[in-house]
Amino acid sequence: MGPVLALDFLTLYVVIFLKSLTVTVIWTAFAYRYHPHVAAQHWLAGSVISMIGGSILTIQGNQGSLVPAILGNAIVIYGFCQSWIGIRRFYGKRGGQLTAVILTLVSVFAMIFFHDQDRLRSMVYATGQMTVMVLSIIYLLKPARQSLGTGVASVAFAIAAVGQLSVIGGNFAVLTGAMTFPSFYQLASYALLCTIFSGMVWNFGFAFMAIDKLQAELARLSETDDLTGIGNRRALRAALLDEHRRSTLSAIPYSVALIDLNKFKQLNDKYGHAAGDTALVHLAGILSSSVRAGDFVARLGGDEFCILMPETSKDEVVESVEKIHDALARTPVVISGEEIYLSASIGVADWEPKGRLYADGVLAEADKDLYRRKAHDSRRRVENRNGLYAVP
């Protein structure tokens, strides 16, 4: 058998420091660029704390001086806890610091209690680190959180946890005489090396998670109307094409309704553009509360809105249209202390299996229906007390 590569702990402690320094630089840049990013701040804190712990561990040398060993390992455990807390913050979960402090203090007291028993002390800090890794895996593996980043981080934590478990088992084997100390030393050094590089990998997993979340937020913003918070034209286009594909395959109709505020320009001229914005937000709220679960509401631009109604024929749209008209008639918008009742014209169209309309054709038909209804409504409008027009 060829020679086996020998690793000494002093060198590995230096590697811990350098690895933590590298990750610290990365998370510092990320936290600065995307401030405030609470999860990244905790991951940065974890890297800094681990770097401090690694620096203290180098002081103990290969002989394992007691005070640096206890202090350095306790700090590393607390640094790992910050990574776990960062995962919690990433998913909007508060708390964790008390658990981190308790786990660290329990580890410190246990290491002090076993100060004259190196093997038991080694088992204590291996157990402390492994506990944090298992907590992180449990939190990452919840079904709603599955992604490439969570997978990478979970695998890295699992590999590091196995390494720490081997250290615990190796220490027990030495205590029972099943393993010689030189063999254990070699096992423990490789386990530590495994943990070091797993730590680098789970930080890459965190980075993937953060990038995915930023991309999702960017996509959401690109498909959200700034003023009303509902979908915009881009979002409607994507939803309409998806629904058209589903309906074509299932032969189940869908419908669209186009909504246009009556006399919107008159409202802007009389009360100002801020009042017009208030009216648009008011209408968006009414539309969102009047539709069914699964319907999609979007603002096309100006005072034009659209509702996509899956699995709905044109005849079935009437109920939703009536709810919108009733809500507008019952719910005034308050502008400059005045209650103003708005009205809207609504055009509808549907796609049916026997028809030949494409998605754009359905919108075009709804648009034609809208203008027919606006022309019809204009002959029925009466001026209300605000000087605006409503359909009686």
C-alpha positions as CSV (number, residue, x, y, z in Angstrom):
1,M,0.0,0.0,0.0
2,G,1.3,3.4,-0.9
3,P,2.0,6.2,1.6
4,V,-1.1,8.0,3.1
5,L,-1.3,11.7,3.0
6,A,-0.8,13.0,6.6
7,L,-2.7,16.2,7.6
8,D,-1.9,18.1,10.8
9,F,-4.5,20.2,12.6
10,L,-2.5,23.3,12.7
11,T,-2.5,23.5,8.9
12,L,-6.2,22.8,8.8
13,Y,-6.9,25.6,11.3
14,V,-5.1,27.9,9.0
15,V,-7.2,26.6,6.2
16,I,-10.3,27.3,8.3
17,F,-9.2,30.9,8.6
18,L,-8.4,31.4,4.9
19,K,-11.7,29.7,3.9
20,S,-13.7,31.9,6.2
21,L,-11.8,35.0,5.0
22,T,-12.7,34.1,1.4
23,V,-16.4,33.6,2.2
24,T,-16.3,36.8,4.3
25,V,-15.2,38.8,1.3
26,I,-17.9,37.4,-0.9
27,W,-20.7,38.0,1.6
28,T,-19.4,41.5,2.4
29,A,-19.7,42.4,-1.2
30,F,-23.1,40.8,-1.5
31,A,-24.5,42.4,1.7
32,Y,-23.2,45.8,0.5
33,R,-24.6,45.5,-3.0
34,Y,-28.0,44.2,-2.0
35,H,-28.5,46.0,1.3
36,P,-30.6,45.4,3.2
37,H,-30.4,41.6,2.8
38,V,-30.9,40.2,6.3
39,A,-30.0,36.6,5.5
40,A,-26.8,37.7,3.8
41,Q,-25.9,39.8,6.8
42,H,-26.2,36.7,9.0
43,W,-24.2,34.6,6.6
44,L,-21.5,37.3,6.6
45,A,-21.6,37.3,10.4
46,G,-21.2,33.5,10.4
47,S,-18.2,33.7,8.2
48,V,-16.5,36.5,10.3
49,I,-17.2,34.6,13.5
50,S,-15.8,31.3,12.0
51,M,-12.8,33.2,10.9
52,I,-12.2,34.5,14.4
53,G,-12.7,31.0,15.8
54,G,-10.2,29.6,13.2
55,S,-7.7,32.2,14.2
56,I,-8.0,31.2,17.9
57,L,-7.7,27.5,17.0
58,T,-4.3,28.2,15.3
59,I,-3.0,29.3,18.7
60,Q,-3.5,25.9,20.3
61,G,-1.1,24.3,17.8
62,N,-1.1,20.5,17.2
63,Q,-0.9,19.8,20.9
64,G,-4.4,21.2,21.5
65,S,-4.0,23.7,24.3
66,L,-7.1,23.7,26.4
67,V,-8.2,27.4,26.5
68,P,-7.8,28.1,22.8
69,A,-9.3,24.8,21.9
70,I,-12.5,25.4,24.0
71,L,-12.8,29.1,23.0
72,G,-12.1,28.5,19.3
73,N,-14.4,25.6,18.9
74,A,-17.2,27.4,20.8
75,I,-16.9,30.4,18.5
76,V,-17.0,28.2,15.4
77,I,-20.2,26.6,16.7
78,Y,-21.7,30.0,17.2
79,G,-20.6,31.0,13.7
80,F,-22.3,27.9,12.3
81,C,-25.4,29.0,14.2
82,Q,-25.4,32.3,12.4
83,S,-25.5,30.4,9.1
84,W,-28.6,28.5,10.4
85,I,-30.2,31.8,11.5
86,G,-29.5,33.3,8.1
87,I,-31.5,30.4,6.5
88,R,-34.4,31.2,8.9
89,R,-34.2,34.9,7.9
90,F,-34.1,34.0,4.3
91,Y,-37.5,32.4,4.6
92,G,-38.9,35.2,6.8
93,K,-38.6,33.3,10.1
94,R,-37.5,35.3,13.2
95,G,-35.7,34.1,16.3
96,G,-32.9,31.6,16.7
97,Q,-30.4,33.7,18.6
98,L,-31.4,32.3,21.9
99,T,-31.0,28.8,20.6
100,A,-27.6,29.7,19.2
101,V,-26.4,31.1,22.6
102,I,-27.8,28.2,24.6
103,L,-26.2,25.6,22.2
104,T,-22.8,27.4,22.4
105,L,-22.9,27.8,26.2
106,V,-23.9,24.2,26.7
107,S,-20.9,23.1,24.5
108,V,-18.6,25.4,26.4
109,F,-19.7,24.1,29.8
110,A,-19.5,20.5,28.6
111,M,-16.0,21.0,27.2
112,I,-14.9,22.7,30.5
113,F,-16.4,19.8,32.4
114,F,-14.4,17.3,30.3
115,H,-11.3,19.5,30.3
116,D,-9.0,16.6,31.3
117,Q,-10.5,14.1,28.9
118,D,-9.6,15.0,25.3
119,R,-11.7,12.4,23.6
120,L,-14.9,13.4,25.4
121,R,-14.2,17.1,24.8
122,S,-13.7,16.3,21.1
123,M,-17.0,14.5,21.1
124,V,-18.7,17.6,22.6
125,Y,-17.7,20.1,20.0
126,A,-18.3,17.6,17.2
127,T,-21.8,17.1,18.5
128,G,-22.3,20.9,18.8
129,Q,-21.3,21.5,15.2
130,M,-23.3,18.5,13.9
131,T,-26.4,19.7,15.8
132,V,-26.4,23.0,13.8
133,M,-25.9,21.2,10.6
134,V,-28.8,18.9,11.2
135,L,-31.0,21.9,12.1
136,S,-30.0,23.6,8.9
137,I,-30.8,20.5,6.8
138,I,-34.2,20.1,8.5
139,Y,-35.0,23.7,7.7
140,L,-33.8,23.6,4.1
141,L,-35.6,20.3,3.2
142,K,-39.1,21.5,3.7
143,P,-41.0,20.8,0.5
144,A,-41.9,24.5,-0.2
145,R,-38.3,25.5,-0.2
146,Q,-36.8,23.1,-2.7
147,S,-34.4,24.6,-5.2
148,L,-30.9,24.1,-6.6
149,G,-29.5,26.3,-3.8
150,T,-31.2,24.4,-1.0
151,G,-30.1,21.1,-2.6
152,V,-26.5,22.1,-2.8
153,A,-26.5,23.5,0.8
154,S,-28.3,20.5,2.2
155,V,-25.9,18.0,0.6
156,A,-22.9,20.1,1.9
157,F,-24.4,20.1,5.4
158,A,-25.1,16.4,5.3
159,I,-21.5,15.6,4.2
160,A,-20.1,17.8,7.0
161,A,-22.5,16.2,9.5
162,V,-21.3,12.7,8.5
163,G,-17.8,13.9,9.0
164,Q,-18.6,15.1,12.5
165,L,-20.4,11.9,13.2
166,S,-17.3,9.9,12.2
167,V,-15.3,12.1,14.7
168,I,-17.8,11.2,17.5
169,G,-17.6,7.5,16.5
170,G,-13.8,7.6,16.2
171,N,-13.4,9.1,19.7
172,F,-15.7,6.5,21.1
173,A,-13.6,3.8,19.4
174,V,-10.4,5.2,20.9
175,L,-12.0,5.2,24.4
176,T,-13.1,1.6,24.0
177,G,-9.8,0.5,22.5
178,A,-11.3,-0.4,19.1
179,M,-9.1,2.2,17.4
180,T,-5.6,3.5,17.9
181,F,-5.1,7.2,18.5
182,P,-2.9,7.7,15.3
183,S,-5.7,6.1,13.2
184,F,-8.2,8.4,14.9
185,Y,-6.0,11.4,14.3
186,Q,-5.9,10.7,10.6
187,L,-9.7,10.2,10.5
188,A,-10.4,13.4,12.4
189,S,-8.1,15.4,10.2
190,Y,-9.9,14.3,7.1
191,A,-13.3,14.9,8.8
192,L,-12.2,18.4,9.6
193,L,-11.0,18.9,6.0
194,C,-14.4,17.7,4.8
195,T,-16.2,20.2,7.1
196,I,-14.0,23.0,5.8
197,F,-14.8,22.5,2.2
198,S,-18.4,21.6,2.9
199,G,-18.7,25.0,4.5
200,M,-17.5,26.6,1.3
201,V,-20.0,24.6,-0.7
202,W,-23.0,25.4,1.6
203,N,-22.2,29.1,1.2
204,F,-22.3,28.6,-2.5
205,G,-25.7,27.0,-2.0
206,F,-26.8,30.1,0.0
207,A,-25.5,32.3,-2.9
208,F,-27.7,30.3,-5.4
209,M,-30.7,30.7,-3.0
210,A,-30.1,34.4,-2.8
211,I,-29.6,34.8,-6.6
212,D,-32.8,32.8,-7.3
213,K,-34.8,34.9,-4.9
214,L,-33.5,38.1,-6.5
215,Q,-34.3,36.9,-10.0
216,A,-37.8,35.9,-8.8
217,E,-38.3,39.3,-7.3
218,L,-37.1,41.0,-10.5
219,A,-39.5,38.8,-12.5
220,R,-42.3,39.7,-10.2
221,L,-41.6,43.4,-10.5
222,S,-41.4,43.2,-14.3
223,E,-44.9,41.8,-14.3
224,T,-46.5,44.0,-11.6
225,D,-48.2,47.3,-12.2
226,D,-46.4,50.0,-10.2
227,L,-49.4,52.0,-9.2
228,T,-52.0,49.3,-8.4
229,G,-49.9,46.3,-7.4
230,I,-51.8,44.0,-9.7
231,G,-50.5,42.3,-12.9
232,N,-49.4,44.4,-15.9
233,R,-49.7,43.9,-19.6
234,R,-46.7,41.6,-19.7
235,A,-48.1,39.4,-16.9
236,L,-51.5,39.2,-18.6
237,R,-49.9,38.2,-21.9
238,A,-48.0,35.3,-20.2
239,A,-51.1,34.2,-18.3
240,L,-53.3,34.4,-21.4
241,L,-51.0,32.3,-23.5
242,D,-50.7,29.7,-20.7
243,E,-54.5,29.5,-20.4
244,H,-55.0,29.4,-24.1
245,R,-52.6,26.4,-24.3
246,R,-54.4,24.6,-21.5
247,S,-57.8,25.3,-23.0
248,T,-56.8,24.1,-26.4
249,L,-55.6,20.8,-24.9
250,S,-58.6,20.4,-22.6
251,A,-61.3,21.9,-24.9
252,I,-62.6,23.9,-22.0
253,P,-63.5,27.6,-22.7
254,Y,-62.0,30.6,-21.0
255,S,-63.1,34.2,-21.0
256,V,-61.7,37.7,-20.8
257,A,-63.3,40.9,-19.6
258,L,-61.9,44.3,-20.5
259,I,-62.8,47.2,-18.1
260,D,-62.6,50.9,-18.9
261,L,-63.5,53.7,-16.5
262,N,-66.1,56.1,-17.8
263,K,-65.1,59.7,-18.1
264,F,-61.7,59.1,-16.6
265,K,-60.2,62.2,-18.4
266,Q,-63.0,64.4,-16.9
267,L,-62.1,63.1,-13.4
268,N,-58.4,64.0,-14.0
269,D,-59.3,67.4,-15.4
270,K,-61.5,68.3,-12.4
271,Y,-59.6,66.7,-9.5
272,G,-56.1,66.3,-10.8
273,H,-53.9,63.4,-11.8
274,A,-53.4,62.3,-8.2
275,A,-57.1,61.8,-7.9
276,G,-57.0,59.8,-11.1
277,D,-54.4,57.5,-9.6
278,T,-56.5,57.1,-6.5
279,A,-59.5,56.1,-8.7
280,L,-57.4,53.6,-10.5
281,V,-56.2,52.0,-7.3
282,H,-59.8,52.0,-6.1
283,L,-60.9,50.2,-9.2
284,A,-58.1,47.7,-9.0
285,G,-59.2,46.8,-5.5
286,I,-62.8,46.4,-6.5
287,L,-61.8,44.1,-9.4
288,S,-59.5,42.0,-7.2
289,S,-62.2,41.5,-4.6
290,S,-65.0,40.9,-7.1
291,V,-63.4,38.0,-9.1
292,R,-63.2,34.4,-8.2
293,A,-60.2,32.5,-6.9
294,G,-58.1,31.6,-9.9
295,D,-59.1,34.6,-12.0
296,F,-56.3,36.9,-13.1
297,V,-56.6,40.7,-12.9
298,A,-54.2,43.1,-14.7
299,R,-53.9,46.7,-15.7
300,L,-53.2,47.2,-19.4
301,G,-52.4,50.9,-19.1
302,G,-54.2,54.1,-18.4
303,D,-57.7,53.3,-17.1
304,E,-57.9,50.0,-19.0
305,F,-58.0,46.7,-17.0
306,C,-58.5,43.1,-17.9
307,I,-59.7,40.0,-16.1
308,L,-58.8,36.5,-17.4
309,M,-61.3,33.9,-16.3
310,P,-60.2,30.3,-16.8
311,E,-62.8,27.6,-17.5
312,T,-65.5,30.1,-18.0
313,S,-67.9,30.6,-20.9
314,K,-69.1,34.0,-22.0
315,D,-72.5,33.4,-20.5
316,E,-70.9,32.7,-17.1
317,V,-69.0,36.0,-17.1
318,V,-72.3,37.9,-16.5
319,E,-72.2,37.2,-12.8
320,S,-68.7,38.6,-12.3
321,V,-69.6,41.7,-14.4
322,E,-72.6,42.4,-12.3
323,K,-70.6,42.1,-9.1
324,I,-68.2,44.7,-10.4
325,H,-70.9,47.1,-11.4
326,D,-72.6,46.6,-8.0
327,A,-69.4,47.2,-6.1
328,L,-68.7,50.4,-8.0
329,A,-72.2,51.6,-7.3
330,R,-72.0,50.8,-3.6
331,T,-68.4,51.8,-2.9
332,P,-67.3,55.4,-3.5
333,V,-63.8,56.6,-3.8
334,V,-62.9,59.4,-1.4
335,I,-61.0,62.3,-3.1
336,S,-60.4,65.6,-1.3
337,G,-63.0,64.7,1.3
338,E,-65.6,64.0,-1.4
339,E,-67.3,60.6,-2.1
340,I,-67.2,60.0,-5.8
341,Y,-69.0,57.1,-7.4
342,L,-67.3,55.7,-10.4
343,S,-68.7,53.6,-13.3
344,A,-67.1,51.5,-15.9
345,S,-67.9,49.9,-19.2
346,I,-67.0,46.2,-19.5
347,G,-66.6,44.1,-22.7
348,V,-66.3,40.4,-22.7
349,A,-65.3,37.6,-25.0
350,D,-64.6,33.9,-24.8
351,W,-62.6,31.2,-26.5
352,E,-64.6,28.1,-27.4
353,P,-63.3,24.8,-28.7
354,K,-65.5,25.2,-31.8
355,G,-64.1,28.7,-32.4
356,R,-60.9,29.6,-34.2
357,L,-59.8,32.6,-32.2
358,Y,-56.2,32.8,-31.0
359,A,-55.4,34.4,-27.6
360,D,-55.0,37.8,-29.3
361,G,-58.2,37.3,-31.1
362,V,-60.1,36.8,-27.8
363,L,-58.7,40.1,-26.6
364,A,-59.7,41.8,-29.8
365,E,-63.2,40.5,-29.6
366,A,-63.5,41.7,-26.0
367,D,-62.2,45.1,-27.1
368,K,-64.9,45.4,-29.8
369,D,-67.5,44.4,-27.2
370,L,-66.2,47.0,-24.8
371,Y,-66.6,49.8,-27.4
372,R,-70.0,48.7,-28.3
373,R,-71.0,48.8,-24.6
374,K,-69.3,52.2,-24.1
375,A,-71.4,53.6,-27.0
376,H,-74.5,52.1,-25.5
377,D,-73.7,53.3,-22.0
378,S,-73.1,56.8,-23.2
379,R,-76.7,57.1,-24.2
380,R,-77.8,56.1,-20.7
381,R,-75.4,58.1,-18.6
382,V,-76.6,60.8,-16.2
383,E,-74.5,63.4,-14.4
384,N,-74.1,62.6,-10.7
385,R,-73.6,65.2,-7.9
386,N,-69.9,65.2,-8.5
387,G,-70.3,66.4,-12.1
388,L,-69.2,63.0,-13.4
389,Y,-71.2,60.4,-15.3
390,A,-72.7,57.2,-14.1
391,V,-75.0,54.6,-15.7
392,P,-78.3,54.7,-13.8
